[in-house]
Amino acid sequence: MANRTKNPQAPRRQRHQDTGPSPLSLAWTGLAFVILALIGWLIFAPTHERDDGLIFSLDNHPENFAPVDWSNPGPLPDPVQDPTTPEPTLATVQTAEASQNPDLGDNPSALTKDGSRANDGSLEGVVEETLPSGARRIILPKSDPQATNAENNVDDVTKLAAKTGEDAVIIRIDGSEATSPSTPRAPKLRSLPPGALSSAFRGIGTYGPTPRIAPDGRLAARHYARTFVDEGDKPKIAILVAGLGLDPALTQAAISLPPEVSLAFAPYAKNLPELAADARAKGHELLIEIPMESAGVDEQQLGPAALMNFRSQEDNRKRLDWILSRFEGFYGATNYLGGTFSANQSAMTNLLFALQGSGLAYVDDTGLARGPAQSMAMIYGVPDFLLTPQSADFDGMLAQIEARARAKGRVMVKVYGTPQSLQQLQIWLEKLPAKDIVLAPSSALVDNL
């Protein structure tokens, strides 16, 4: 039998080869691999963007955003009871997870030879001009269903002119002669797309352009809202789809809805100018969401731009300025959660004054800002129904909304849905005309607009 006893006289290198690497050598080797892996992650890991949102900086302090987990978002705010507005009703469905944002291409804004803005995000194929007289001329393509199905009605055009606060609105179907309220050739339309993007409503903000009241006194709330002719003889339903931008499938499903549906974008979504341009190109009016403190919801879930009661008025105002600078062309703002913050009358009064000073509307699904809003004649609205991803009877809720519209005459609905539930919504909306119910933009059902 071979003698396997170690030779104490063998050289040290030979003895080391016989016994294998020492524990100390293995430890140093492992530590080196960990250090190299950490350095690689620091070099190659993304530092400015995530698939579902942004990392942004206030005062040069980057902060991360974690989207709300809809499977456990905490309690929804309790609406304020009001004899004229029923308590919002809740319905729920599961939300899809966010994935990669689609490539939406360039902003479709372009100028025509005479300096007017063509297809600037108001409606695909539309040309909008401001004439030397100050009148606004909207040219609809022949293929547009509003033009194809239009009936001549001079009273409607007069109402449109009064609604926009301008001297005249001239509507022309492409290829025909221009018409105005003084002529008998004007298409009968219930609503028109929002006004073109205009530097008149572009103020100077710390983090980028923010909305302002135009030098001539015009409000972004009116210019960027869809123009709606209310004949007052049919029930009206307004749909506001919120929480858009972070989930590409949900966002595209919402943009595919009829142009009368209003859309609200989360401030943290990437490529917001492009998303907003795409939505405006389909005729939608837009809002920006303001995340606010809500009981049971972690501060990280609301994101670093959330308005919180523990922050100073100055710090909350910085966050509001950042939110309002995310894109252009929205007619107002709406809350994202925020029952706790909205119950703070002093904080809400400051917020409403800031929005009013910017010429914007506010849509409040908590109803808690009603008192301050009424006292300052704010452009303000409260949804009658709030549909969220927390219950499953979506079709049943749509039936309730329809019944309420017939009983009350007008109903506003705010929806946090999924691509699947928005498909159900699309089918339901297509049936409304046959039921003699009018689909109105949310701006048509807010006060003081």
C-alpha positions in Angstrom: 0.0 0.0 0.0 1.4 3.4 -1.0 2.6 5.6 1.8 0.3 8.8 1.8 1.9 10.4 4.8 2.9 14.0 4.0 6.6 14.6 3.8 7.5 17.2 6.3 10.7 17.9 4.3 8.8 18.7 1.1 9.0 22.3 -0.2 6.2 24.6 1.0 4.7 25.1 -2.5 4.4 21.3 -2.9 2.8 21.0 0.5 0.2 23.7 -0.4 -0.6 21.9 -3.7 -1.2 18.7 -1.7 -3.6 20.3 0.8 -5.6 22.6 -1.7 -6.3 26.4 -1.3 -6.4 27.7 2.2 -9.7 29.2 3.6 -8.1 32.6 3.7 -7.3 32.5 0.0 -10.9 31.5 -0.8 -12.3 34.3 1.3 -10.1 36.9 -0.4 -11.1 35.5 -3.9 -14.8 35.7 -3.0 -14.5 39.3 -1.7 -12.8 40.3 -4.9 -15.6 38.9 -7.0 -18.2 40.7 -4.9 -16.3 44.0 -5.3 -16.0 43.6 -9.1 -19.7 42.8 -9.3 -20.7 45.9 -7.3 -18.5 48.1 -9.5 -20.1 46.6 -12.6 -23.6 47.3 -11.3 -22.7 50.9 -10.4 -21.3 51.5 -13.8 -24.0 49.8 -16.0 -27.2 50.1 -13.9 -29.6 52.8 -15.0 -29.5 55.8 -12.8 -32.1 58.1 -14.2 -35.0 56.0 -15.5 -37.1 53.0 -14.7 -39.5 51.1 -17.0 -42.5 52.3 -15.0 -41.5 55.9 -14.1 -38.8 58.4 -13.5 -36.2 59.4 -10.9 -36.3 63.1 -10.6 -34.6 65.7 -8.5 -35.8 68.5 -6.3 -33.0 70.9 -5.2 -30.4 68.4 -6.6 -31.6 65.5 -4.4 -32.6 62.6 -6.6 -35.6 60.6 -5.3 -37.1 57.3 -6.5 -40.7 56.6 -7.4 -42.4 53.4 -6.4 -45.8 52.9 -8.1 -48.8 52.2 -5.9 -49.5 48.5 -5.5 -53.2 48.3 -6.4 -53.6 45.0 -4.7 -53.1 46.8 -1.4 -53.4 50.6 -1.9 -54.9 51.4 1.5 -58.3 52.9 2.1 -59.9 55.2 -0.4 -60.8 58.7 0.8 -64.3 59.1 2.3 -66.3 61.5 0.2 -68.1 64.4 1.7 -71.8 63.9 1.8 -73.7 66.6 -0.1 -77.4 66.7 -0.9 -76.8 67.7 -4.5 -74.1 65.1 -5.2 -74.5 61.4 -4.3 -71.6 59.6 -2.7 -69.2 58.2 -5.3 -69.8 54.5 -5.9 -66.8 52.1 -6.0 -66.2 49.3 -8.5 -63.0 47.4 -9.0 -60.9 45.2 -11.3 -57.3 43.9 -11.3 -54.7 46.1 -12.9 -52.1 44.9 -15.3 -48.4 45.3 -14.5 -46.4 48.1 -16.3 -44.0 47.1 -19.0 -42.0 48.9 -21.6 -43.3 52.2 -22.9 -44.2 52.1 -26.6 -42.4 54.2 -29.2 -44.9 56.9 -29.9 -42.8 58.8 -32.4 -42.4 62.5 -32.7 -44.7 65.2 -31.5 -47.1 65.8 -34.4 -47.1 69.5 -34.1 -46.4 71.4 -37.3 -47.0 74.8 -38.8 -48.7 75.5 -42.1 -47.4 78.0 -44.6 -49.6 80.8 -43.2 -48.2 80.2 -39.7 -51.2 78.3 -38.4 -50.8 75.1 -36.5 -51.8 72.0 -38.3 -52.5 68.7 -36.6 -50.8 70.0 -33.4 -52.4 67.6 -31.0 -56.0 68.8 -31.3 -57.3 66.2 -33.6 -55.8 64.1 -36.4 -56.3 65.7 -39.7 -57.6 69.0 -38.3 -56.2 72.4 -39.2 -56.8 75.2 -36.8 -56.1 78.8 -37.5 -56.4 82.1 -35.8 -57.6 84.7 -38.3 -56.5 88.4 -38.3 -59.9 89.3 -36.9 -59.2 87.1 -33.9 -61.7 84.4 -34.9 -60.7 80.7 -34.5 -61.2 78.6 -37.7 -61.3 74.8 -37.4 -61.1 72.9 -40.7 -62.4 69.3 -40.4 -61.2 66.7 -42.9 -64.0 65.1 -45.0 -63.2 61.7 -43.5 -64.0 63.0 -40.0 -67.3 61.5 -38.7 -68.2 64.8 -37.2 -68.0 66.4 -40.6 -69.6 63.4 -42.4 -72.6 63.3 -40.1 -72.9 67.0 -39.6 -76.2 68.9 -40.1 -76.3 72.6 -40.7 -77.3 74.5 -37.6 -76.2 78.1 -37.2 -77.3 78.2 -33.5 -74.8 75.6 -32.5 -71.9 77.5 -34.0 -73.0 80.6 -32.1 -73.0 78.6 -28.9 -69.5 77.4 -29.8 -68.3 80.9 -30.2 -69.9 81.9 -26.8 -68.4 78.9 -25.1 -64.8 79.7 -26.3 -65.2 83.4 -25.4 -63.9 84.4 -28.8 -65.4 86.7 -31.5 -66.3 83.8 -33.7 -65.7 80.2 -34.4 -65.6 79.3 -38.1 -66.0 75.7 -39.0 -65.2 74.4 -42.4 -65.3 70.9 -43.9 -62.2 70.5 -46.0 -62.9 71.3 -49.7 -65.9 73.5 -49.1 -66.4 77.2 -48.4 -65.8 78.5 -45.0 -68.9 79.3 -42.9 -69.6 81.4 -39.8 -72.5 82.2 -37.5 -73.7 84.7 -40.0 -74.2 82.2 -42.8 -76.5 79.2 -43.1 -73.7 76.7 -43.7 -72.4 75.3 -40.4 -72.1 71.7 -39.3 -74.1 70.7 -36.2 -71.6 69.4 -33.7 -71.9 68.6 -30.0 -68.2 69.0 -29.3 -65.0 70.1 -30.8 -61.4 69.2 -29.9 -59.3 71.2 -27.5 -57.6 74.4 -28.6 -54.1 74.3 -30.2 -51.1 74.5 -28.0 -50.4 78.2 -27.4 -47.5 80.1 -25.9 -50.1 82.5 -24.4 -50.7 79.9 -21.7 -47.0 79.0 -21.2 -45.5 80.5 -18.0 -42.0 80.3 -16.6 -41.5 77.6 -14.0 -38.6 76.4 -11.9 -38.6 73.0 -13.6 -40.0 74.0 -17.0 -43.0 75.8 -18.5 -46.1 75.8 -16.4 -49.6 76.9 -17.2 -50.6 80.6 -16.7 -53.5 82.9 -17.4 -52.9 84.5 -20.9 -52.0 88.2 -21.0 -55.5 88.9 -22.4 -57.2 87.1 -19.5 -58.0 83.8 -21.2 -57.8 80.6 -19.2 -56.0 77.4 -20.1 -59.0 75.6 -18.5 -61.3 76.9 -21.3 -58.8 76.8 -24.2 -57.6 73.3 -23.6 -61.0 71.8 -22.8 -63.2 70.3 -25.5 -65.9 72.7 -26.7 -69.3 71.2 -25.9 -72.7 72.2 -27.1 -75.2 71.3 -24.4 -78.7 71.2 -25.9 -80.1 70.3 -22.5 -82.5 67.7 -23.7 -80.7 64.4 -23.2 -78.9 62.7 -20.2 -75.2 63.3 -20.3 -72.3 61.1 -19.1 -68.7 62.3 -18.7 -65.9 59.8 -18.4 -62.5 60.6 -17.0 -59.9 57.8 -17.2 -57.0 58.4 -14.7 -53.7 56.8 -13.8 -52.4 56.8 -17.4 -48.8 56.8 -18.6 -47.2 54.2 -16.4 -48.9 51.2 -18.0 -48.5 51.3 -21.8 -51.3 48.9 -22.5 -53.7 50.8 -20.3 -52.7 54.1 -21.8 -53.2 53.0 -25.4 -56.5 51.5 -24.5 -57.6 54.8 -23.0 -56.4 56.8 -26.0 -58.4 54.5 -28.3 -61.6 55.5 -26.5 -63.9 58.1 -28.1 -62.4 61.6 -28.1 -65.1 62.9 -25.7 -63.5 60.8 -22.9 -61.1 62.9 -20.8 -57.7 61.5 -19.9 -55.5 62.1 -16.8 -51.8 61.3 -16.8 -49.6 60.4 -13.8 -46.8 63.0 -13.4 -44.1 60.3 -13.1 -44.8 58.6 -16.5 -42.0 58.7 -19.0 -42.4 60.5 -22.4 -45.3 62.5 -21.2 -45.1 65.2 -23.9 -45.3 62.4 -26.6 -48.1 60.6 -24.8 -50.0 63.9 -24.4 -49.5 64.7 -28.0 -50.8 61.3 -29.1 -53.9 61.7 -26.9 -54.6 65.3 -28.1 -54.2 64.1 -31.7 -57.1 61.8 -31.1 -59.2 64.7 -29.8 -59.0 64.0 -26.0 -58.9 66.8 -23.4 -56.3 66.1 -20.7 -55.6 66.6 -17.0 -52.5 66.1 -14.8 -52.7 64.0 -11.7 -51.5 65.3 -8.3 -50.5 62.6 -5.9 -51.5 63.5 -2.3 -51.2 62.1 1.2 -53.7 59.3 1.9 -54.2 57.3 5.1 -52.8 53.8 4.9 -50.7 54.5 1.8 -46.9 54.6 2.2 -45.2 57.8 1.2 -42.9 55.9 -1.1 -45.9 54.6 -3.0 -47.1 58.1 -3.6 -43.8 59.1 -5.0 -41.5 62.0 -4.1 -43.7 64.7 -5.7 -46.7 63.9 -3.5 -48.2 66.7 -1.5 -47.9 65.9 2.2 -49.2 67.6 5.3 -45.9 67.3 7.1 -44.1 69.3 4.3 -44.0 73.1 4.4 -46.1 75.1 2.0 -42.9 76.0 0.1 -41.9 72.3 -0.3 -45.4 71.3 -1.5 -45.4 74.2 -3.9 -42.1 73.1 -5.4 -43.6 69.7 -6.0 -46.7 71.2 -7.6 -44.5 73.3 -9.9 -42.7 70.1 -11.0 -46.0 68.3 -11.6 -47.5 71.2 -13.7 -44.3 71.4 -15.8 -44.5 67.7 -17.0 -46.4 68.5 -20.3 -48.5 71.2 -21.9 -52.1 71.3 -23.0 -54.1 70.1 -20.0 -57.2 71.9 -18.9 -57.0 71.0 -15.2 -55.7 68.8 -12.5 -57.2 65.9 -10.5 -56.2 64.2 -7.3 -54.5 60.9 -7.0 -55.8 59.4 -3.7 -55.2 62.2 -1.2 -58.1 61.9 1.4 -55.8 63.0 4.2 -54.3 66.0 2.4 -57.7 67.0 1.0 -59.1 67.1 4.5 -56.6 69.8 5.5 -58.6 72.9 4.5 -55.6 75.2 4.8 -53.4 73.0 2.5 -56.2 72.6 0.0 -57.0 76.3 -0.1 -53.3 76.9 -1.0 -53.5 74.3 -3.7 -56.7 75.7 -5.2 -55.3 79.2 -5.2 -52.2 78.0 -7.1 -54.3 76.1 -9.7 -56.7 79.0 -10.0 -53.8 81.4 -10.5 -52.6 79.2 -13.3 -56.0 79.3 -15.0 -56.7 75.6 -14.4 -59.7 73.5 -13.3 -59.7 70.9 -10.5 -61.6 67.6 -10.5 -61.8 66.2 -6.9 -63.0 62.7 -6.4 -62.9 63.1 -2.6 -65.4 66.1 -2.5 -63.4 67.5 0.4 -62.3 70.6 -1.4 -65.9 71.7 -2.2 -66.1 74.4 0.5 -62.9 76.3 -0.4 -63.6 75.8 -4.2 -67.1 77.3 -3.9 -65.9 80.2 -1.8 -63.3 81.3 -4.4 -65.5 80.4 -7.5 -63.0 77.8 -8.5 -63.5 75.8 -11.7 -64.3 72.6 -9.8 -66.0 69.3 -10.3 -66.7 66.1 -8.3 -67.3 62.7 -9.9 -70.5 61.0 -9.1 -68.8 57.5 -9.5 -65.3 56.4 -8.8 -64.4 53.1 -10.4 -61.1 51.6 -9.2 -59.2 48.2 -9.5 -60.8 47.0 -6.2 -64.0 45.2 -7.2 -65.1 43.1 -10.1 -68.6 44.1 -11.1 -67.6 46.5 -13.8 -70.5 45.9 -16.1 -72.9 46.2 -13.2 -71.4 49.6 -12.3 -71.9 50.8 -15.9 -75.6 49.9 -15.7 -75.8 51.9 -12.5 -74.1 54.9 -14.1 -76.6 54.8 -17.0 -79.5 54.7 -14.6 -78.2 57.5 -12.6 -77.7 59.6 -15.7 -81.3 59.1 -16.7 -82.5 60.1 -13.2 -80.1 63.0 -12.5 -79.6 64.3 -16.1 -75.8 64.4 -15.9 -73.2 62.2 -14.3 -69.4 62.4 -14.2 -67.4 59.1 -13.7 -63.7 58.8 -12.8 -62.2 55.4 -13.8 -59.0 53.6 -12.8 -59.2 50.6 -15.0 -57.3 47.9 -16.9 -57.1 47.4 -20.6 -59.7 44.7 -20.3 -62.2 46.9 -18.4 -61.6 49.8 -20.9 -62.6 47.4 -23.7 -65.8 46.8 -21.8 -66.2 50.6 -21.5 -65.6 51.1 -25.2 -68.4 48.7 -26.1 -70.7 50.4 -23.6 -69.9 53.8 -24.9 -70.7 52.8 -28.5 -74.2 51.9 -27.4 -75.0 55.2 -25.7 -76.3 57.1 -28.8 -78.9 54.4 -29.4 -80.0 54.8 -25.8 -80.4 58.6 -26.3 -77.5 59.4 -23.9 -74.9 61.9 -24.8 -71.2 61.4 -24.0 -69.8 64.7 -22.8 -66.2 65.7 -21.9 -65.6 66.1 -18.1 -65.0 69.8 -18.6 -68.7 70.1 -19.6 -69.7 68.9 -16.1 -67.5 71.1 -13.9 -68.7 74.3 -12.2 -67.8 77.8 -13.4 -66.4 76.7 -16.7 
